[in-house]
Amino acid sequence: MTPKKLRFRARGTALVQNLERLEAGIKSFIGRKFVQADFEQWGFEPTGEAEEVAYRAEYVKACKDGDLDPADEATAKACGVSFDPFLGEA
């Protein structure tokens, strides 16, 4: 049975769009927040928190490609990858 929701954390420097927000006209990336790096530069920094999104094939592919870390065992299983509970920890 395919879950309705998936939970991910940002991985490395990959920027994976939150497609539901994009469809609503809001640009955001899964597991990241928009921050000011210095006076004139901005960027997307990892939040370290898991973000829940609707199940979509695009997210599963991003996880399989190594662009997102599954935040729980159910998400890892749905994406066909192994779950490491220590990923994303400092």
N, C-alpha and C positions, 0 to 999 in steps of 0.2 A: 504494500500500500504506500503510495506517495504522500509525504506530509504536505500540509497546506502552507506551512511556514518553515523557513530555514534561518539559522543563526550563524553569523560570520563575524570574524575580526579581520581588520586590514592586515595585509602581509607585505613586508618589504616596502618598496616604493610604488607598488602597483596601485592605480586608481581605477576602481570599478564603480561605475555609475549606479546609483540607486534608481532603477528604472521607473518605479512608481512615482517618485518625486519628480523625475525628469518629465514624465508624461503630464504632471501637474504644473510644469514650467519652472521647477526649482532645481537648480544644479547642486547635487551633493554626491558624495562618494561614500560607499559602505565603510563604516568603521573609522571615518576621518572627520575632522572639523576644520573649518576655515580660520586661519590665524594669521596675525601680522608677524612676519619674520623680523623685519626691521622697519625703519621709517617709511620706505617706499615699496617694500616687497611683502607679498602675502603668499601663503601656501596652505596645503592640506596636511595636517598633522594627525597621526593615529590617535584615537581616543583611548585605546586599550580596552574598550568595552565591546561586548557583543552587540550586534545590531540584528534585529529580526526583520526579515523581508519575506514577501510571498514567494512560493516555489515558482521558479522560472528556469527554463533550460539554460539561459544565458549565465545565471549564477552558478549552476552546476558545472558548466564548462569552465568558468573562471576559477572555481575551486579545483577542478581537475588539472587546470593549467598552472596552478600554484599561485594565483593572484589573490585568493582569499583563503583564510584558515577557518575550518569549521569550528564553531564554538561549543558544539556538543556532539555526543555520539550519534544521535538521530540524524543530524545534518551530515555528518561524515558518511554514514551508511547510505543516505539518500544520494550522495554525490559519488559514491563508490571509491572513497579514499579512506585511509586509516585515520583514527582520531588520536591526537596527542594533546592531553589536557594541559601540558606545559607550554604550548605554543603561545606566543604573544606576551609571555611574562617577562619582566625585566630581569 
